[in-house]
Amino acid sequence: MTATSAALSPLERGLNLFTEVRRGEAASALMLALNIFLILTAYYMMKPVREGLILSVDGGAELKSYLAAGQALLLLGAVPLYAKLASRYARRALINRVTWFFAACLAAFYGLALVGAPIGVVFYLWVGIFNLMVPAQFWAFANDVYTPETGKRLFVVVAFGASAGAVFGSFAAGRLIDPQGLFGLDIFQLLLVSGTVLLLSLVLTNTVESRERTTAKADDSRKAPDEPLGKAGAFQLVIESRYLLLIALLMLLLNWVNTTGEYILGRTVKEAAPGMLAADPALAPDVATFITAFYADFFTVVNIAGLLLQLFIVSRVLKYFGVRIAIFVLPLIALGGYLIAAFYPVLSIVRWVKTAENATDYSLQNTVRQVLFLPTTREEKYKAKQAIDTFFVRSGDVLSALLVFVGTGLLALSTQQFALINAGLVMVWLLLAFLIGREHRHLVSGRSAA
């Protein structure tokens, strides 16, 4: 045993099985991991409810795609508002206010459901915004806490919390609404549970903030957390940086492919559900419950796979190949998956294609995306990242919605043809990955020289 390893605590030595953790780093890393665990648990309790409400209506699979345009329009107002809040409030106050707002919305949706209000469309729009803004805010905070060198090592631990939260949230949702289970909640009661979990995440945020405040103030190379940010707008920061603009375009294209893939899966599930219920009525009392249960199980499997990848694969890919190689893994998997789906568009095949894509996206690709922001400025982390992770992601949804509209309404494309289009889009995605890797190398080498 070396002197360095002997100085580590048992917990730190245990974490070194997955990535390099140095003395004194374990506590904050694990609290951040638990923080994002709770956020993702809350989200994955909402997500099956969203799918059940929207897919149970006529034309639900197509409506999902079209609502992405509404989310993008809402984000045109939400992102600049968030940037103004980030310029006005210290990071603790900013995160607390935004999180309390979203938790209050969940209570409001529950109240509306009790009086029979049709919340499906509005809830779908709201969940899409929550899923982008709240995790993006967390990762901006994590990027702000760590230096680039530290973050590259410890984001593997933090992102494990996200993977674990996704697994637990989807599993818990399925068990909580199981009519034969211990709780037997209705789908709207899940909203109150997820809101409570979301508020619990603030305990971790504020604890980490208190621990890291002294460190940040003692480091002359980093701004103290209470120091205000500049007045530049979020979109302005993206447009003025070639590196950030390329990341924004990659996220747009990634989500275009992913959302079109979700449409392919949703369309296949919707078409298969009546036949499966006719063959076995015990599966579910109605189509909405069948679809909700299908997605709860699907998300559970996806997230378990993502969790295993996060534990045993991600850190090794980043350590031995680096971020500039890791960025190619997901598009290569997606390319192979959609080519397979183009020739075998049955539910079992489409499900496993999306399982492989989503599991890699939630683990390796998510970690890579956060690592790409480590060399950026603090203002870019809070503002530009929010714009990229929200508006540009949703713009990919808009392009997917346009593709679905043209493909179904004008061209009558089959599921196979949608899969082939996705494969073509992945080829452009691979080109963007190459350009980002080149810019990342220049950025990191330039700052190292400085």
Stockholm file with secondary structure:
# STOCKHOLM 1.0

chainA/1-450         MTATSAALSPLERGLNLFTEVRRGEAASALMLALNIFLILTAYYMMKPVREGLILSVDGGAELKSYLAAGQALLLLGAVPLYAKLASRYARRALINRVTWFFAACLAAFYGLALVGAPIGVVFYLWVGIFNLMVPAQFWAFANDVYTPETGKRLFVVVAFGASAGAVFGSFAAGRLIDPQGLFGLDIFQLLLVSGTVLLLSLVLTNTVESRERTTAKADDSRKAPDEPLGKAGAFQLVIESRYLLLIALLMLLLNWVNTTGEYILGRTVKEAAPGMLAADPALAPDVATFITAFYADFFTVVNIAGLLLQLFIVSRVLKYFGVRIAIFVLPLIALGGYLIAAFYPVLSIVRWVKTAENATDYSLQNTVRQVLFLPTTREEKYKAKQAIDTFFVRSGDVLSALLVFVGTGLLALSTQQFALINAGLVMVWLLLAFLIGREHRHLVSGRSAA
#=GR chainA/1-450 SS CCHHHHTSCHHHHHHTTTSCCCTTCHHHHHHHHHHHHHHHHHHHHHHHHHHHHHHTSTTHHHHHHHHHHHHHHHHHHHHHHHHHHHHHSCHHHHHHHHHHHHHHHHHHHHHHHHTTCCCHHHHHHHHHHHHHHHHHHHHHHHHHHSCHHHHHHHHHHHHHHHHHHHHHHHHHHHHHTCTTSSSCCCTTHHHHHHHHHHHHHHHHHHHHHHHHHHHHHHCTTSCCTTSCCCSCCHHHHHHHCHHHHHHHHHHHHHHHHHHHHHHHHHHHHHHHHHHHHHHCGGGCSSHHHHHHHHHHHHHHHHHHHHHHHIIIIIHHHHHHTCHHHHTTHHHHHHHHHHHHHHHCCSHHHHHHHHHHHHHHIIIIIHHHHHHHTTTSCHHIIIIIHHHIIIIIHHHHHHHHHHHHHIIIIISCCCHHHHHHHHHHHHHHHHHHHHHHHHHHHHHHHHHHHC
#=GC SS_cons         CCHHHHTSCHHHHHHTTTSCCCTTCHHHHHHHHHHHHHHHHHHHHHHHHHHHHHHTSTTHHHHHHHHHHHHHHHHHHHHHHHHHHHHHSCHHHHHHHHHHHHHHHHHHHHHHHHTTCCCHHHHHHHHHHHHHHHHHHHHHHHHHHSCHHHHHHHHHHHHHHHHHHHHHHHHHHHHHTCTTSSSCCCTTHHHHHHHHHHHHHHHHHHHHHHHHHHHHHHCTTSCCTTSCCCSCCHHHHHHHCHHHHHHHHHHHHHHHHHHHHHHHHHHHHHHHHHHHHHHCGGGCSSHHHHHHHHHHHHHHHHHHHHHHHIIIIIHHHHHHTCHHHHTTHHHHHHHHHHHHHHHCCSHHHHHHHHHHHHHHIIIIIHHHHHHHTTTSCHHIIIIIHHHIIIIIHHHHHHHHHHHHHIIIIISCCCHHHHHHHHHHHHHHHHHHHHHHHHHHHHHHHHHHHC
//
